[in-house]
Amino acid sequence: MSLFARPRRALAVSVVGTTLVLTGCGSQSGSGGSGGGSISLGFVNGADTEFHTCLQKSIEQTAEKDDAKLYTANSHQNPGTELSNIEDMISRNVDALIVQTVNVDSLKGDIAKAKAARIPIFLTSVATDDTADILGAVVVDLEKVGQLDAGWVADDAGGESVQVGVIAGAPGAASDLLVGGFTKALPSNAEVVANQPGMFNAAKAQDVAENMIQAHPGLEYAFVANEEMAFGARKAFDAAGAKDVKIVTVNGTDEGLAAVKAGRFSATAANSALTIGQMAVTNAVGLLDKKKVTKVAHAPILLVTKDNLNMAPQYCP
């Protein structure tokens, strides 16, 4: 019997404990269901940033549209909590688990737990090197996202020697891929003089930026791993009289696009949480139903500057 060939089940709607929330529709069959009952999905979110909040909203809305029961939990950037959340989801006997992982290194244990319970995992944002043990994934080419921002810095620097600072997120998963893509794609004339984690927290990023500009008053560019942190960094640079530091960042939120328009950010690499969430539910349900769905699909990304603001995708539901 295949790992993914599991019968559909109706679930009780009561949930024990405080870590899980049940959303979605009733037990009648909908557009995403088959066999006379609705599909049950679990979503384990990785953190509490705007991206994660918007991703969950999108997954909830799409699950409701597809008449799927949905349990949600948040791991708050803790791999141990992620594993515990997955164990809780397994106890609900869901048809599939959608996981926005805290750290790709923790996925091995997560997948092994789910596989032992014959519950397939569908990943968002990243995928494992070996996809044989997962149902599927919708991935963001995070290295490419970093490369897009590095390309903007390279073009803007025009061959001049420049100093670049990096404010990473939390170690692991998304941040490592973003920062790696950015730093490796920088030209030789762009020197990374500082690289510190802001933990995907605006206040922490502000502190990091304050220290960075004090240590490197000649800083000309900063790559910041999400827009929430970028606003904190902008505040720090401006307060230090370093308004000329050009910030490139990631997300494409309404606030981020407004900052690009106003010149507070020079560029942002847009990866729509709305689109990722929609694709995750639709593709997971399609793969469960053995429809012709790409197992590992790529979410679109776009470098947004003042010149193409009108092309930016909607970020959040």
Order of alpha helices (4+ residues) and beta strands (2+ residues): beta-beta-alpha-beta-alpha-beta-alpha-beta-beta-alpha-beta-alpha-beta-alpha-beta-alpha-beta-alpha-beta-alpha-beta-beta
